[in-house]
Amino acid sequence: MAASDTRDRILDALQRILIRKGTAAVTLESVAAEAGVSKGGLLYHFRSKQAMLQGLTLRLDDAAEAEFAQATEDGVDVVRYFLQTSLPASDEEMALYWSVIAALRSAEGLSEAGSEVLARVFGRWSELLTDHIGDPVLAEIVRLVGDGLYLSALSGLPHPDPELIKKVFDRLLAQVAEARQA
């Protein structure tokens, strides 16, 4: 088995434990058992719990980079794409992001580099929106709406009325169109 396959199995196992049981249940032993590898095999790839969490954060960073690439393809409206992806696609995605946020706030937490990855993802959206819209204030309003929807969904708050969300999106998109013509 390739090293990258084993590394992915370990991160998949970590993700399942975080989703099912939370950060307190994450130990080197529990992740190794869940992944079906020896503790030594796990330590070959990740020297600590923090290193595993960092690996998971980097995996999220890779997924975000794929989203950035999609958002900036020719013919894609960055603002519309951002708003449409502001609601998590699945319960598993919501649980994973919530678990990573919980890990950030835990006593062990993520390393500074892990926190920087998450800050870079949020900052990159700000940059893309500002570049597309041209108005940094309106770009920040769009980002805050999207982030608010995403974080509300992650925290389990009731979903807003879809018709109201559509009206919010339509109004923001109209304001963006006006700003881009100015």
Disulfide bonds with the S-S distance in Angstrom:
none
